[in-house]
Amino acid sequence: MNSITPFKDRKIDRASKVSVYRNLHAKTDAEKYSIKQKGLVVAHTNCLMMQNCEFVVGEKGREQVLRKKRKTVHAYIRGKIIDNIIYFGDIKVASHQFCVLAHHIKYNPYKHKTFVCDNYVLFDALPVKWAQYVILNNYGVFADNIIQPKHD
């Protein structure tokens, strides 16, 4: 499932966290997401599984997008890359089954300040701060065991 294409012959350190964001300049579907580690883009992918993920939005970057009405990279998902099998409690679940069971996650700087859970049947675009498992693919971003930010 994790079809990762190295960028400039760089290697991913699987023991360290990565930051993944939508590639605004993707020339092909295979480059849909950029994987960044230690300040450098190390790879591109169209499908990736991650664990212990934090959803990060840079507020100054978001303000710049709102002001200039131009896309910039200011939001990303930070976590560890994992293999194709995850667990719901004691149940092993393959990646293609996960997307059916998980919450659909979206980010639109014009509508929300954070990433949001976009399962309109169950929720009304609730903010998301963290998730135990995340899958990014051509259909979007899906997460399970999500944590919402605390309200002040």
C-alpha positions in Angstrom: 0.0 0.0 0.0 2.7 2.5 0.9 4.0 3.3 -2.6 6.6 5.9 -1.8 8.8 7.5 -4.4 12.1 9.0 -3.1 12.8 12.6 -3.9 16.4 13.4 -4.9 17.6 10.0 -3.7 16.8 10.9 -0.1 15.9 8.2 2.4 13.2 8.2 5.0 14.2 7.4 8.6 11.4 5.1 9.6 12.2 5.5 13.3 11.5 9.3 13.2 8.3 11.2 12.6 7.5 12.7 9.2 5.3 15.6 8.1 2.9 14.9 5.2 1.1 17.6 3.2 -0.9 17.9 0.0 1.6 18.5 -2.9 0.3 21.7 -4.5 2.5 21.2 -7.6 1.9 17.5 -8.2 2.5 16.5 -11.8 1.0 13.0 -11.4 -1.3 11.2 -8.9 1.7 9.4 -7.6 3.0 12.7 -6.2 -0.3 13.7 -4.5 1.4 14.0 -1.0 4.8 15.2 -0.1 6.7 13.6 2.8 9.0 15.9 4.8 11.5 15.0 7.4 14.1 17.1 9.2 13.1 20.1 7.0 13.6 18.4 3.7 11.1 16.8 1.2 12.3 13.2 1.2 9.6 11.5 -0.9 6.2 11.7 -2.6 3.3 9.3 -2.5 -0.3 8.8 -3.3 -1.0 6.4 -0.5 0.4 6.2 3.0 -0.5 4.9 6.5 0.6 6.7 9.6 0.3 6.3 13.4 0.1 8.7 16.4 -0.6 11.7 14.2 -1.0 15.3 15.0 -2.9 17.6 12.7 -1.1 20.9 12.4 -2.2 24.2 10.9 0.2 27.2 10.8 -1.9 30.2 11.7 0.3 32.7 10.0 0.3 30.6 6.8 -3.5 30.3 7.0 -3.8 34.1 7.4 -1.6 34.6 4.4 -3.8 32.3 2.3 -6.9 34.3 3.4 -5.2 37.6 2.7 -3.7 36.8 -0.7 -6.3 34.2 -1.8 -3.3 31.9 -2.9 -2.5 28.4 -1.8 0.6 27.9 0.4 1.8 24.9 2.4 0.8 25.7 6.0 -1.1 22.5 7.1 0.3 19.0 7.5 -0.1 15.7 9.4 2.8 14.7 11.6 3.3 11.1 12.6 5.2 7.8 12.0 4.8 5.8 8.8 3.5 2.3 9.4 2.8 -0.8 7.3 -0.5 -1.9 5.8 -2.2 -3.6 8.9 -3.7 -1.7 11.8 -5.8 -2.7 14.8 -9.3 -1.8 16.0 -9.0 -3.2 19.5 -7.9 -6.8 19.0 -9.2 -6.9 15.4 -6.6 -6.8 12.6 -7.9 -4.6 9.7 -6.4 -4.2 6.2 -5.9 -0.7 4.9 -8.7 -0.9 2.3 -11.2 -1.8 5.0 -10.0 1.0 7.3 -11.3 3.8 5.0 -14.8 2.4 5.3 -14.6 2.3 9.2 -12.7 5.6 9.7 -13.6 9.3 9.9 -13.1 11.4 6.7 -10.8 14.3 7.6 -10.6 17.6 5.6 -9.0 21.0 5.8 -10.1 24.1 4.0 -8.5 27.4 5.3 -11.5 29.4 4.0 -14.0 27.4 6.1 -12.1 26.2 9.2 -9.1 27.1 11.3 -8.2 23.4 11.9 -8.5 20.0 10.2 -12.1 18.7 10.7 -14.0 15.4 10.8 -16.2 15.6 7.7 -18.6 12.7 8.5 -21.8 14.8 8.2 -24.0 11.9 9.0 -22.4 11.6 12.5 -20.8 15.0 13.1 -21.0 18.6 12.0 -17.4 19.3 10.9 -15.8 18.8 14.3 -12.2 20.0 14.8 -9.5 17.3 14.9 -6.2 17.6 16.8 -4.8 14.0 16.9 -5.5 10.5 15.6 -4.1 7.1 16.4 -4.2 5.9 12.8 -4.3 7.9 9.5 -4.5 6.8 5.9 -3.9 9.3 3.1 -4.9 8.1 -0.4 -6.5 9.3 -3.7 -9.9 9.5 -1.9 -8.6 11.8 0.9 -7.5 11.5 4.5 -9.1 9.0 6.9 -8.5 8.7 10.6 -9.5 6.6 13.6 -9.4 7.2 17.4 -9.5 10.9 16.9 -9.0 13.5 19.6 -10.6 16.9 19.4 -9.0 20.1 20.8 -10.2 21.3 24.2 -12.5 24.3 24.1 -11.4 27.3 26.2 
